Amino acid sequence: MDVFINVPYRMVSKNIKRILELEVGAEVYTENNLLEDINMEEVKELGRSLMDMGIPCTVHAPFMDLSPGGYDRTVRRITIDKIKKAVEVAHHLNAKGVVCHPGYDRWRFDGNEQLWLEGSIQTWSEVLLEADRKMEIMLENIFEETPSTLIELFGHFKDKNLYFCFDTGHFNLFSRLPLEEWLIPLKNRIREMHIHDNNGNADDHLPIGSGTFPFRELKAFISNVSGIRFTTEFHSEAHAIDSIRNLKEFLR
C-alpha cells in the first residue's frame, strides 16, 4: 500500500533525499499565497526530480478563506481559480491527484445543504475540466458531521474523476455517526486516507494510537479494499518518525 507524507511545497526540494530515505511519497501542500507567484518552470523541474528519484506525489490544494460551495460568486470565482492553479501544479509534478476541502459547515451555511450543493456543482464541474480524466480530484471530510453532503455531491458526478479522501482526525472531531456509516456508502469513491489521531477535542495530528480514533475498525475495513493511498499528516517534526512508522505497521 502507498504511504505518503504531507510536505509544504517550499520544503520538498531541500528534503527530497530524506523523503527518498523514508521510502514514502509526498503530498505537496500548495498554500494560498504560494500560488500567487509560484514559478511553473521550477515546478516542472521539481516534478522531474521526483520522477527521477521514483518518489510518487499528490498535491493538497489551498483552503484558507476559500469556499467551493459558497453563495458569493466572487468568493467562489477566487476559489475556483486557486484550485485550478493547484491542479496545474499537480500536472507539472506528475501527481496522482489533488486533495481539496469541500467547505461545507452546517453553522456557516445555516444547515442549507442545497445552497452549498448548487455552488459546489458549479465549482467542481470547472475544476474537473482543468484536471481532465487523468487527474483524480479528492474531497476531504473536514467539519462534516455526516457524509450526506458528500454523498449527494458525488451523486452528481457519478462518471467523473471526483473522489473521496477520508480523514481520520477530522472524523474523530466532528462526526456524529459511527465509522461504518461513512466508509460503506463511500467505499467506491475512496482513493486516499489522511491518517492521524487525536483525543476528540483538538486537531492534534498525532501518530496512530496516540488518541481515540477507532483504528481497529478502520483496519478491518481496509483489509477488504485496495487502491487507496495513505498519507500521514503530522504537524510537529517530533511526531514525524513515529507517524510514519506507526502507519507502516498499521498497514502490514
Contacts in CASP RR format, 6 or more apart in sequence:
PFRMAT RR
TARGET T0000
AUTHOR 0000-0000-0000
METHOD contacts of the structure
MODEL  1
MDVFINVPYRMVSKNIKRILELEVGAEVYTENNLLEDINMEEVKELGRSL
MDMGIPCTVHAPFMDLSPGGYDRTVRRITIDKIKKAVEVAHHLNAKGVVC
HPGYDRWRFDGNEQLWLEGSIQTWSEVLLEADRKMEIMLENIFEETPSTL
IELFGHFKDKNLYFCFDTGHFNLFSRLPLEEWLIPLKNRIREMHIHDNNG
NADDHLPIGSGTFPFRELKAFISNVSGIRFTTEFHSEAHAIDSIRNLKEF
LR
1 227 0 8 1.000
1 228 0 8 1.000
1 229 0 8 1.000
1 230 0 8 1.000
1 251 0 8 1.000
2 25 0 8 1.000
2 56 0 8 1.000
2 228 0 8 1.000
2 229 0 8 1.000
2 230 0 8 1.000
3 23 0 8 1.000
3 24 0 8 1.000
3 25 0 8 1.000
3 229 0 8 1.000
3 230 0 8 1.000
3 231 0 8 1.000
3 232 0 8 1.000
3 244 0 8 1.000
3 247 0 8 1.000
3 248 0 8 1.000
3 251 0 8 1.000
4 24 0 8 1.000
4 25 0 8 1.000
4 26 0 8 1.000
4 27 0 8 1.000
4 56 0 8 1.000
4 57 0 8 1.000
4 58 0 8 1.000
4 229 0 8 1.000
4 230 0 8 1.000
4 231 0 8 1.000
4 232 0 8 1.000
5 19 0 8 1.000
5 22 0 8 1.000
5 24 0 8 1.000
5 25 0 8 1.000
5 26 0 8 1.000
5 27 0 8 1.000
5 231 0 8 1.000
5 232 0 8 1.000
5 233 0 8 1.000
5 234 0 8 1.000
5 240 0 8 1.000
5 243 0 8 1.000
5 244 0 8 1.000
6 27 0 8 1.000
6 29 0 8 1.000
6 60 0 8 1.000
6 194 0 8 1.000
6 231 0 8 1.000
6 232 0 8 1.000
6 233 0 8 1.000
6 234 0 8 1.000
7 15 0 8 1.000
7 19 0 8 1.000
7 26 0 8 1.000
7 27 0 8 1.000
7 28 0 8 1.000
7 29 0 8 1.000
8 28 0 8 1.000
8 29 0 8 1.000
8 31 0 8 1.000
9 28 0 8 1.000
9 29 0 8 1.000
9 30 0 8 1.000
9 31 0 8 1.000
9 34 0 8 1.000
9 38 0 8 1.000
9 89 0 8 1.000
10 34 0 8 1.000
12 19 0 8 1.000
12 26 0 8 1.000
12 28 0 8 1.000
12 46 0 8 1.000
12 50 0 8 1.000
13 46 0 8 1.000
13 49 0 8 1.000
16 49 0 8 1.000
16 50 0 8 1.000
16 53 0 8 1.000
16 55 0 8 1.000
19 25 0 8 1.000
19 26 0 8 1.000
19 55 0 8 1.000
20 53 0 8 1.000
20 54 0 8 1.000
20 55 0 8 1.000
22 244 0 8 1.000
24 244 0 8 1.000
25 55 0 8 1.000
25 56 0 8 1.000
25 57 0 8 1.000
26 50 0 8 1.000
26 55 0 8 1.000
26 56 0 8 1.000
26 57 0 8 1.000
26 58 0 8 1.000
27 57 0 8 1.000
27 58 0 8 1.000
27 59 0 8 1.000
27 60 0 8 1.000
27 99 0 8 1.000
27 231 0 8 1.000
28 57 0 8 1.000
28 58 0 8 1.000
28 59 0 8 1.000
28 60 0 8 1.000
28 89 0 8 1.000
28 93 0 8 1.000
28 95 0 8 1.000
29 59 0 8 1.000
29 60 0 8 1.000
30 38 0 8 1.000
30 59 0 8 1.000
30 60 0 8 1.000
30 61 0 8 1.000
30 62 0 8 1.000
30 85 0 8 1.000
30 86 0 8 1.000
30 89 0 8 1.000
31 62 0 8 1.000
31 64 0 8 1.000
32 62 0 8 1.000
32 64 0 8 1.000
32 65 0 8 1.000
32 66 0 8 1.000
32 82 0 8 1.000
34 62 0 8 1.000
35 62 0 8 1.000
35 82 0 8 1.000
35 85 0 8 1.000
35 86 0 8 1.000
35 89 0 8 1.000
38 85 0 8 1.000
38 89 0 8 1.000
40 88 0 8 1.000
40 89 0 8 1.000
40 92 0 8 1.000
43 89 0 8 1.000
43 92 0 8 1.000
43 93 0 8 1.000
44 92 0 8 1.000
46 93 0 8 1.000
47 57 0 8 1.000
47 92 0 8 1.000
47 93 0 8 1.000
47 94 0 8 1.000
50 56 0 8 1.000
50 57 0 8 1.000
50 93 0 8 1.000
50 94 0 8 1.000
51 94 0 8 1.000
56 96 0 8 1.000
57 93 0 8 1.000
57 94 0 8 1.000
57 95 0 8 1.000
57 96 0 8 1.000
58 90 0 8 1.000
58 95 0 8 1.000
58 96 0 8 1.000
58 97 0 8 1.000
58 98 0 8 1.000
58 99 0 8 1.000
58 192 0 8 1.000
58 229 0 8 1.000
58 231 0 8 1.000
59 86 0 8 1.000
59 87 0 8 1.000
59 89 0 8 1.000
59 90 0 8 1.000
59 93 0 8 1.000
59 95 0 8 1.000
59 97 0 8 1.000
59 98 0 8 1.000
59 99 0 8 1.000
60 86 0 8 1.000
60 98 0 8 1.000
60 99 0 8 1.000
61 82 0 8 1.000
61 83 0 8 1.000
61 86 0 8 1.000
61 87 0 8 1.000
61 98 0 8 1.000
61 99 0 8 1.000
61 100 0 8 1.000
61 101 0 8 1.000
62 82 0 8 1.000
62 83 0 8 1.000
62 86 0 8 1.000
63 100 0 8 1.000
63 101 0 8 1.000
63 103 0 8 1.000
66 75 0 8 1.000
66 78 0 8 1.000
66 79 0 8 1.000
66 82 0 8 1.000
66 83 0 8 1.000
66 101 0 8 1.000
66 103 0 8 1.000
67 75 0 8 1.000
67 76 0 8 1.000
67 79 0 8 1.000
67 103 0 8 1.000
68 76 0 8 1.000
68 79 0 8 1.000
68 80 0 8 1.000
68 83 0 8 1.000
68 100 0 8 1.000
68 101 0 8 1.000
68 102 0 8 1.000
68 103 0 8 1.000
68 119 0 8 1.000
68 120 0 8 1.000
68 123 0 8 1.000
68 124 0 8 1.000
69 76 0 8 1.000
69 79 0 8 1.000
69 102 0 8 1.000
69 103 0 8 1.000
69 104 0 8 1.000
69 115 0 8 1.000
69 116 0 8 1.000
69 117 0 8 1.000
69 118 0 8 1.000
69 119 0 8 1.000
69 120 0 8 1.000
69 123 0 8 1.000
70 76 0 8 1.000
70 79 0 8 1.000
70 115 0 8 1.000
70 116 0 8 1.000
70 119 0 8 1.000
70 120 0 8 1.000
71 115 0 8 1.000
71 119 0 8 1.000
76 119 0 8 1.000
76 122 0 8 1.000
76 123 0 8 1.000
79 123 0 8 1.000
80 123 0 8 1.000
80 126 0 8 1.000
80 127 0 8 1.000
83 98 0 8 1.000
83 100 0 8 1.000
83 123 0 8 1.000
83 127 0 8 1.000
84 126 0 8 1.000
84 127 0 8 1.000
84 130 0 8 1.000
86 98 0 8 1.000
86 100 0 8 1.000
87 98 0 8 1.000
87 127 0 8 1.000
87 130 0 8 1.000
87 131 0 8 1.000
87 135 0 8 1.000
87 137 0 8 1.000
88 130 0 8 1.000
89 95 0 8 1.000
90 97 0 8 1.000
90 98 0 8 1.000
90 131 0 8 1.000
90 135 0 8 1.000
91 135 0 8 1.000
95 135 0 8 1.000
96 136 0 8 1.000
96 229 0 8 1.000
97 131 0 8 1.000
97 135 0 8 1.000
97 136 0 8 1.000
97 137 0 8 1.000
97 138 0 8 1.000
97 191 0 8 1.000
98 131 0 8 1.000
98 135 0 8 1.000
98 136 0 8 1.000
98 137 0 8 1.000
98 138 0 8 1.000
99 138 0 8 1.000
99 139 0 8 1.000
99 140 0 8 1.000
99 165 0 8 1.000
99 192 0 8 1.000
99 194 0 8 1.000
100 127 0 8 1.000
100 137 0 8 1.000
100 138 0 8 1.000
100 139 0 8 1.000
100 140 0 8 1.000
101 139 0 8 1.000
101 140 0 8 1.000
101 142 0 8 1.000
102 120 0 8 1.000
102 139 0 8 1.000
102 140 0 8 1.000
102 141 0 8 1.000
102 142 0 8 1.000
102 144 0 8 1.000
102 149 0 8 1.000
102 150 0 8 1.000
102 153 0 8 1.000
103 116 0 8 1.000
103 142 0 8 1.000
103 143 0 8 1.000
104 113 0 8 1.000
104 116 0 8 1.000
104 120 0 8 1.000
104 143 0 8 1.000
104 144 0 8 1.000
104 149 0 8 1.000
105 142 0 8 1.000
105 143 0 8 1.000
106 143 0 8 1.000
106 145 0 8 1.000
109 115 0 8 1.000
109 116 0 8 1.000
113 148 0 8 1.000
113 149 0 8 1.000
113 152 0 8 1.000
116 149 0 8 1.000
117 149 0 8 1.000
117 152 0 8 1.000
117 153 0 8 1.000
117 156 0 8 1.000
120 153 0 8 1.000
121 153 0 8 1.000
121 156 0 8 1.000
124 137 0 8 1.000
124 139 0 8 1.000
124 153 0 8 1.000
124 157 0 8 1.000
124 162 0 8 1.000
127 137 0 8 1.000
128 137 0 8 1.000
128 157 0 8 1.000
128 160 0 8 1.000
128 161 0 8 1.000
128 162 0 8 1.000
131 137 0 8 1.000
131 161 0 8 1.000
133 161 0 8 1.000
135 161 0 8 1.000
136 161 0 8 1.000
136 163 0 8 1.000
136 191 0 8 1.000
137 161 0 8 1.000
137 162 0 8 1.000
137 163 0 8 1.000
138 162 0 8 1.000
138 163 0 8 1.000
138 164 0 8 1.000
138 165 0 8 1.000
138 191 0 8 1.000
138 192 0 8 1.000
139 150 0 8 1.000
139 153 0 8 1.000
139 162 0 8 1.000
139 163 0 8 1.000
139 164 0 8 1.000
139 165 0 8 1.000
140 164 0 8 1.000
140 165 0 8 1.000
140 166 0 8 1.000
140 167 0 8 1.000
140 170 0 8 1.000
140 194 0 8 1.000
141 147 0 8 1.000
141 150 0 8 1.000
141 164 0 8 1.000
141 165 0 8 1.000
141 166 0 8 1.000
141 167 0 8 1.000
141 170 0 8 1.000
141 171 0 8 1.000
141 174 0 8 1.000
141 175 0 8 1.000
141 182 0 8 1.000
142 167 0 8 1.000
142 170 0 8 1.000
142 174 0 8 1.000
143 170 0 8 1.000
143 174 0 8 1.000
144 150 0 8 1.000
144 170 0 8 1.000
144 174 0 8 1.000
144 175 0 8 1.000
145 174 0 8 1.000
145 175 0 8 1.000
145 176 0 8 1.000
145 177 0 8 1.000
146 175 0 8 1.000
146 176 0 8 1.000
146 177 0 8 1.000
146 181 0 8 1.000
147 177 0 8 1.000
147 181 0 8 1.000
147 182 0 8 1.000
147 185 0 8 1.000
147 186 0 8 1.000
150 164 0 8 1.000
150 186 0 8 1.000
151 185 0 8 1.000
151 186 0 8 1.000
153 162 0 8 1.000
154 162 0 8 1.000
154 164 0 8 1.000
154 186 0 8 1.000
154 189 0 8 1.000
162 189 0 8 1.000
163 189 0 8 1.000
163 190 0 8 1.000
163 191 0 8 1.000
163 192 0 8 1.000
164 186 0 8 1.000
164 189 0 8 1.000
164 190 0 8 1.000
164 191 0 8 1.000
165 190 0 8 1.000
165 191 0 8 1.000
165 192 0 8 1.000
165 193 0 8 1.000
165 194 0 8 1.000
166 182 0 8 1.000
166 183 0 8 1.000
166 186 0 8 1.000
166 190 0 8 1.000
166 192 0 8 1.000
166 193 0 8 1.000
166 194 0 8 1.000
167 193 0 8 1.000
167 194 0 8 1.000
167 196 0 8 1.000
168 193 0 8 1.000
168 194 0 8 1.000
168 195 0 8 1.000
168 196 0 8 1.000
168 197 0 8 1.000
168 213 0 8 1.000
168 215 0 8 1.000
168 218 0 8 1.000
169 194 0 8 1.000
169 196 0 8 1.000
169 197 0 8 1.000
169 198 0 8 1.000
169 203 0 8 1.000
169 205 0 8 1.000
169 213 0 8 1.000
170 194 0 8 1.000
170 203 0 8 1.000
171 179 0 8 1.000
171 182 0 8 1.000
171 213 0 8 1.000
172 197 0 8 1.000
172 198 0 8 1.000
172 200 0 8 1.000
172 211 0 8 1.000
172 212 0 8 1.000
172 213 0 8 1.000
173 198 0 8 1.000
173 200 0 8 1.000
173 201 0 8 1.000
173 202 0 8 1.000
173 203 0 8 1.000
175 182 0 8 1.000
179 214 0 8 1.000
179 217 0 8 1.000
179 218 0 8 1.000
179 221 0 8 1.000
180 217 0 8 1.000
180 221 0 8 1.000
183 190 0 8 1.000
183 218 0 8 1.000
183 221 0 8 1.000
187 225 0 8 1.000
190 225 0 8 1.000
190 228 0 8 1.000
191 227 0 8 1.000
191 228 0 8 1.000
191 229 0 8 1.000
192 228 0 8 1.000
192 229 0 8 1.000
192 230 0 8 1.000
192 231 0 8 1.000
193 222 0 8 1.000
193 228 0 8 1.000
193 229 0 8 1.000
193 230 0 8 1.000
193 231 0 8 1.000
194 231 0 8 1.000
194 232 0 8 1.000
194 233 0 8 1.000
195 208 0 8 1.000
195 230 0 8 1.000
195 231 0 8 1.000
195 232 0 8 1.000
195 233 0 8 1.000
195 247 0 8 1.000
195 250 0 8 1.000
196 204 0 8 1.000
196 205 0 8 1.000
196 206 0 8 1.000
196 207 0 8 1.000
196 208 0 8 1.000
196 232 0 8 1.000
196 233 0 8 1.000
196 234 0 8 1.000
196 243 0 8 1.000
197 204 0 8 1.000
197 205 0 8 1.000
197 206 0 8 1.000
197 207 0 8 1.000
197 208 0 8 1.000
197 209 0 8 1.000
197 210 0 8 1.000
197 211 0 8 1.000
197 212 0 8 1.000
197 213 0 8 1.000
197 215 0 8 1.000
198 204 0 8 1.000
198 205 0 8 1.000
198 206 0 8 1.000
198 211 0 8 1.000
198 212 0 8 1.000
198 213 0 8 1.000
199 211 0 8 1.000
199 212 0 8 1.000
200 211 0 8 1.000
200 212 0 8 1.000
204 210 0 8 1.000
204 211 0 8 1.000
204 235 0 8 1.000
205 233 0 8 1.000
205 234 0 8 1.000
205 235 0 8 1.000
205 236 0 8 1.000
205 239 0 8 1.000
206 239 0 8 1.000
206 243 0 8 1.000
207 232 0 8 1.000
207 234 0 8 1.000
207 239 0 8 1.000
207 242 0 8 1.000
207 243 0 8 1.000
207 245 0 8 1.000
207 246 0 8 1.000
207 247 0 8 1.000
208 215 0 8 1.000
208 243 0 8 1.000
208 246 0 8 1.000
208 247 0 8 1.000
208 250 0 8 1.000
209 215 0 8 1.000
209 246 0 8 1.000
215 250 0 8 1.000
219 250 0 8 1.000
222 228 0 8 1.000
222 251 0 8 1.000
230 247 0 8 1.000
230 251 0 8 1.000
232 243 0 8 1.000
232 244 0 8 1.000
232 246 0 8 1.000
232 247 0 8 1.000
233 243 0 8 1.000
234 240 0 8 1.000
234 243 0 8 1.000
END
